Amino acid sequence: MSLPLVAIVGAPNVGKSTLFNRLVGRRRAIVTSEAGMTRDRLYDVVREARRPFRVVDTGGVVPRADLPYAKEIEGQAEQALAEAQVVVFVVDARAGATGLDRDLVAWLRPKGLPVVLVANKVEGPGQEAAGLALAELGLGSPHLVSAEHSSGIDELVEAIVDLLPRPPTADEPPDDGDRVLEVAIVGRPNVGKSSILNRLVGSDRAIVSDRPGTTRDAIDAMIESEGRRIRIVDTAGIRRRGKVERGPERFSVVHARQGIERADVVILVVDATQGFTAQDAHIAGEVREAWRPLVVAVNKWDLVEDRENAAKRWAEEIRDRPSFLPDVP
């Protein structure tokens, strides 16, 4: 029996990812002052509660906006709500109830899910008064928290647990603790890692765009094959160290490298139209240094001419260029 799922939603830059990290007890989501950092759905488990539950972080939703990734982010949030049993709606207490917050309340109401209203960034008496005024949104009394400083979090967790559906009466433990095979998808930016994740899962789990750097956080999805549960993690593209920008991209690359270290198997995705590059070899070297089994996936094969000879050339190139990959499939 799976653990119940709680979806965190709200406008951009209200502190959803900071709250997500605080609930799960580790820095799982990338957090910066830049709005729009989270684009895909990010899942984890809240274990430090009287009843454990899963939680999903979503990007800042701006309904019907003509902004980069706005439709994709809204679609990802819609999918999270379709899976969830409870919604945590986060609002910036310092800003009060904005027009966008009201639009999001109207967007949430038809879902018919129980909603916990969270007034975040409450760090003083002035913010407390502003947070309490958010009751005008019609979602009940707001829970005043500071995700950054961990105040009000315990009370929030209790309120969430109170709204979760009743557990089954059978003495069957939840399966989230079962051992699963961890598979990480890595590679340079824009080689098609997210497309491969979506194809394996059979749905639009990750946002796919021809713009490099679309994936920021490490996104995971669960599939089952021949009775074995497999968690597939799509990571951000890894560029050469000298080209990695400070800030969000650096965090993304750190998370990608952590994904390699945690994985049981790593899939290195390369672009069939560009050949096996020095950066591909560098990433393969990082996998080798972490002592992880490696599979090379040559993507965009539909764009290759004379595929029979191309396949032979690729096999030779992958084995010859990085001499440490003689037996990699």
Helices and strands as residue ranges (DSSP letters): E 5-10, H 16-24, E 42-46, E 53-57, H 70-83, E 86-92, H 99-108, G 109-111, E 115-120, H 125-132, G 133-137, E 143-144, H 153-163, G 175-177, E 181-187, H 193-201, E 219-225, E 228-234, G 241-243, H 248-262, E 265-271, H 278-289, E 294-299, G 301-303, H 307-320
